[in-house]
Amino acid sequence: MTSSENNNPSENPAPPLAKTQADSEAANPRLERLRARARERIDQEIKSELAALTARPDFHQTVGYFTNLLSQDLSPKAMKQRFGREIVGLMCLQVPLEFFLALDLQPLRLYGGSLSAAKSAPPGLPALMCPILRSLMGEIIKDPALGELDWIVPTTCDWVSGFESLRNLFFEAAGSVRVVELPRRKEYPLAGERWLSEVAGLWEYLKKISKRRPGRKELLAAINSMEKARSALGRLSALRRKGQVPAVYFFLVTFSFFFDSVPDWTKAVNDLCDRFQGQKPAPGPGLFLTGSPIIFPNFKLLRLVDELGLTIVGDDMCSGERLLFRHVALKDTSEDGILRALAETTHDGCLCPVYVENKRRLGPIMEAAREADFKGVVFHLLKGCHPYEMDSLTLERDLFENDLRFVRLETDYAPEDSLNLMTRLEAFRSTL
């Protein structure tokens, strides 16, 4: 059988691979062997990436907080034991994270950055499937408890929108799914009200999961805690603008957010800022990074940029700076007023390519260009990421009109194209 046939679900339909956590370890030893191999390969990939980070000459114990955090057991079961709260799967950032704090829930971002997990995904998936979501399918093979979680799925791209049907096709005993629909015309007069209704509905849904009845007091406390986290990440972003924080550390920090408590993570980020405050700025030309998210442990592009002596001084990725992108403008402290403020923050701050028109897409890049005085933009495009591929065409034109160099690098999680990416980055560097 050829690989193309193997990836055609219509020619090679695959049966559901997972039931409950205890369903098949005795009843289906073949499936358990498959899971064991997936766990071994994925865990080894994570260990290798963490080892590479700790071996860097600029590694410090303040960075060690985050590498140690990600070296722990990050399964839903282990996280529930560690935090003492229910775990909820989150497919995207486009929801108020304050809700989870107010309800004593732990959000777990369900995106995969592992090549080993992508290789462990069930056969029959689309050949040009988004690598992030293919990797997530492999993560569920590794740990079926991920599929048993209750999931929140904002419709930020077509792949994410259709992921529930794929999950249910290959895995049984799946948890509930709450779809949060984004209005496709952001500037449309009724778009904000439509999004507010989605946010209010999500608030009620999470209340049922948590079995709690919080109100404005808990929401205000959650906003206060998240604002401190935003300020800490803002400090780190400002240092990166000056070339003082390596991109690999920045993305390590943002990825770790969902595996820690907010106060502990905030303190660790502030400690890291204190450490890098006096760091000598990197000498290489500055770049801005945009496009498809870069998810740990897939730091391939970040390492190549480092090797060439280039410096990433900013990004607008949901896996990077946009993790905590905007502060909440709270005008009315009633519960309704708080919900409206949180809805406005998430609606205005979203830069995903899902919108019919995304005129605000250029804003963060130009703002960073004024602060950091860089001349080049690298567009990271994952193969199969069709929404961002279309988005890159308009962005390239807009950046050219603003005298900013642009290069689009299409890649996936495999290392085989590293030399080609290096060659293109070297050519790009010569134009800056």
N, C-alpha and C positions, 0 to 999 in steps of 0.2 A: 504493500500500500504506500502510495506517495504521501508526502507531507501535506500537499494541497487537499488530497482526498481525506486525510485524517482531520483536517480543520473544517470540513464541510458538514454542518450539522444535518443537512437534509439527506446526505448519503451515508452518514455514519452516526445515527442518533445514539446518544449515550444515556444509559439509565441513571436515575438518581444515585448519587454516590454516598450520601451520608444521611443517617436518620438522627437519632439522639446520640448523646455523648457515649452512652453505654450500649448502643444497639448491636454493634457488629464485632467488637474485639474478640468475642468467642465465636459468634455465628459466621463471621466473614473474615477469616485470618488474612486473606489476600488484601483486603481493604486496609486492615491494620498495618500490614507490612508497607503498603503504599504510604500511609500516614507517617509511619516511623521514618521512612526514607526522606519524605518531605520535611519533617521536623529536623532531621540531621543536616540536610543540605541548607535549609533556610537559616538555622542557628549558626552554622559554620560561616555562611556569608556575612551575617551580622557581626560575628566575632572578628572576622578578617577586617571589616571596615573599621570597627572600633580599635583594633590593634594598629591599623594604619594611622588613625587619628592620634592615638597616644604616642606613636613613634615620631611625630612631627617635632622639630626642634623648638617650636614655639608653644608646645603643650605645657599647660600649667594645671595645678591642682584645682583651680576654679573651673577649668574645662572638665576636669575629671569628675566633677559632680554629675555632669550630664552623660558622660560615657558610662559611669557606674550605674546611673539610672537605667540606661538602655541595655545594660548587660544583665539585668534582672529578668525574671520570668514575667513577660508582658501579656500573658493569656488573660482572658476575661475572668477566669476562676481565681487566678493569683491576684489580679487587681482588685477584685471584690473583697478578697480576704485582707489585702493591704489597706484599702481605704474604708472598708466597712460600709460600703454603699452599693446600690445597684448600678450596673454598667449599661449604658445605652449606646448603640452604634450610631455614628454620625458620618454620613457619606460626603458632607461638604460643610464648609464654614458658614454658609449663608443662612445662619439662624443665630439668634442672640445666645451667646454662651452663658450669659447671666442667668438664664432659666435653670441651667443645671445646678449652678451654685445655690440658687434660692430653694431648690427642691432636694438638695443633698443627693444629686445624681452625678455619676462620673461619665463624661462623654469620652468615647473611644473613636478616634477618627479611622474610618474604614477605607484606607487607601493603601495600596501595596507598592513598594519600591524595590522589591526583591526579584532578581532574575531567577533565582532558584525556585521561588514561589510561582513565577510565571511558567516555568518549565514543568511544575507539578500540577498545573491547572488541568481540568478534565479535557479529554479529547472531544472534538466536535464543536469547539468554540469558533467564532468567525476568524478567518485568517488574519484580517487587518484590525483586530480588536484593540482597543486602547490598552497599552501595556500596564497601566496602573490598575485597571479593573481585571485584566487577566491575572495579574499578580495577586489581587485580592481573592480571586477564585482559588488560586493555589494555597493562599493562607487559610481558607476555609477547609481545604483538604487536610492541612496540617492540624487544625484545631476546629472541629465542627461546632464548638461552643460559640464561635463567631456567628454562624448562621442561625443559632438559636436566640441571639439577642433581639431585642426590639430595635428597629432601625428607623432613623430619620433620613429621608432622601429628598433634599431640595433639587429641583429640576434645573440645575445649572448648565447641563449639556445633554445632548441626546443619548450619549452612552450611559450617563448616570440615570437618566429618565427611564431607560429600558433595562436597567440592571436587575430590578426585582424579578422580572419574568425569567431572566437567565438564571438567577439564583434558584428560583422555584423549579426550573427545568432540571437542574442537576442535583439539588439538595432537598431532602425532605425535612420535616419538623422545623421549618423556619419560623423565626419570631415574627411579630407583627411589623408592619411597615407603615410609616406615616409619610406620605408624599406632601412636600411643601412646594407649591407651584409658584414660580417666579413669573411676574407679568413680563411679556416679551418686548414691550415698548416702555422703556424706563421713563421717558419724558412725557408719556401720555398722561393727561390730567387725572385720570382715575387709577393710574398704576399704583400710586402710594396707598390709596384706600384698599385696593385689592390685596396688596402685600400686608397691610395692617390686619386684614381679616385672616390671612394665612398665619401670621405670627400669633394672633389671639387664639386661633384654633390649636396651634402647636402648644401653647401655654396650657390649655385645658387638657390636651392629650398627655402631656408630661405629668400633670397633676395626678391623673389616673394611674400612671405607671408608678409614681412615687408614693401614692396613697397619702399624700400630704395636702393641706389646704393653706398654703402660704398666701400672703398678701403683699401690700406695699412695703412693709417693714423689711421682709426678707428680700424683696427685689432691690430695695435701696442698699441694703448691706452687700448684696451681690455686685451691684454696680460699683460700689466703693472699692471692693476687692479687685474687680476687673480693671478699674481705672488705674490702680496702682501697678497692675501687670502691664497695662498699656504704656504707662510712663517709663517702666523699666525697659521694655522693648524699644521705646522711643530713644532712650539713652544709648542703647546698643546700636540702633540704626544710625544715630548721629555720629558715633565713633566710626562706624563703617564708612560713612560718607567721607571721612578724613583718611580712609585707607588704613585704619588701625585694627580692624577686626577681620580676620580671614573669612571668606564666604563659607567654607566648610564648617567652621564653628557656628556661624550665624544660623545656618540651616539645621545643624545639630540641635541648637537651642530651641528653635521654633518647633521642630518635630517632637521634642521631648515634652511639650506643653501638655499633651493629653495623657501622659503617663505619670503625672505628679499632681500634688495639690497646688492650687493657685498661689497661696501665700509662700509655700516653700520654693516654688518655681520663681516667683518674683524676687525673693531674697537672693537666690542663686544667680539670677540675671544681673541684679545690682552688684553682687560681688564680682561677677565677671567684668562688668563695666569699670569697676574700681581697678581691676587688674590691667585692663587694656587702656586705661586713661592716659598713661604715660608711654604707651607703645609708640615706637618710631613708625611713621606712616610708610606704607609700602611704596617703593619707587616707581613701579610699573604704571603704564597708562590705565586710566580708570574706565570701567565698563558698567553699563546698566543691563541687568538680566531680566528678560520677560518671556512670556509664552507658557508652554505646558509646565505644570508643577514639577519640581525636583523633590523626590521623596526618598528619605533614608531607607536602605543603605545605598541607593543609586546616586553616588556623588561623582560619577565619572567625569562629567563636564566641568565640575568645580575643580577637580584635581588637575585636569588638562590646562585650565586657565592659570592655575597656580604655577604649573611647570613652565609656562611660557613667560612668566614674570608679569602677567596682567593682573589687575585688581578689580574685583567686583565691588562697586561702591553703593549699589542699590538694586532693588528689584521690586516688582509689583506682583509677585506670585502669592497665591493663597497658601503655599507651603513656606513662605518667607515673611517679608514685611507685612503682607496683608493679613497675617494671622490675627493681629490686633490693630486694625488699620485706622480706625477713627474713634475719637472720644465721644461719649454720649452727651448730647446737648439736652440736658434735663430742664424743662421749663415748668412743667406741671407735675407735682409729686403725688398726685392721686394714682391709683393703680392703672386706670385708663391712660393717664398722661405718661406714665412710665412705659407702658406697652407701646404707645405711639412713638416715644423717643427711641426705644430700642428698634422698632420697625424702621424708622427713618435712618438710623445709623447703619443698619445692615443693607438697606435698599440703596442709599447713596454711595456706600463704600464698595459695592460689588462691581467688579470690572470684568466679570466672566464674559466670554464671547457668545452668550446665549441671546443677547438682546438684538433686536432688529437694527437699531442704531446705537452705537456705543461711543458717543461723542466725548465722554469723559475719559476715554482710554488713554489719551495723550497727556492728560493733566499731570499725573504723578511722575511721568518720565521727565517732562519739562521742568517741574518743580525740583526734582533731584538734580537735573542738569544745572540749574541755577545755583544749587547748594554745593555741588561737587565739581562742577566745571569739567565734566567728561564729554567725550566726542563720539563714543561708539555704543551701540545697542546690539546685544546678542539675543536673538530670538530662538529659544530652545523649543524645538518642535518634536514631540514624540510621534513616531509612526502610528497612524491610525487615529490621531487626534485631529479629526477633520474640522471641528469648530475653530480651533486655534489656527489651523492652516489657512482657513479663509480670512480669519482676523488679521493674520500677518500681512496680507496683501495691502489692506487699507493702511495699516500702521506704517509699513515701509514707505508709502507715498507721503504720509503726514510727517514722518521723521526727515525725509529728504527735503521737504519744504522748510524744515527748521534747521537745516545744516547739520544734521546728525547722521553719522555713518550707521549702516545697518547690515547685519548678516544673519541669515536664517540657517540654523543647523538642525537638520532632521536626523534623528537617531532613535535608538531603543535602548534596552537595558544590556544588550550584549556588548562585550569589550572589543569585538573584532573591528569596529569602525573607528577605534581610537586614533589610529595613525592618520586616517582621512580627516577627522575632526581637527587634529593638531595642525595639519597642513593648511586647512581653511582658516583656522584661527591665526596662524602665522601670517598668512596673506592679508588677513583683516587688520592685524596689528600694524602692518606696513602702511596702511592708508590713514592711520590716526594721526 
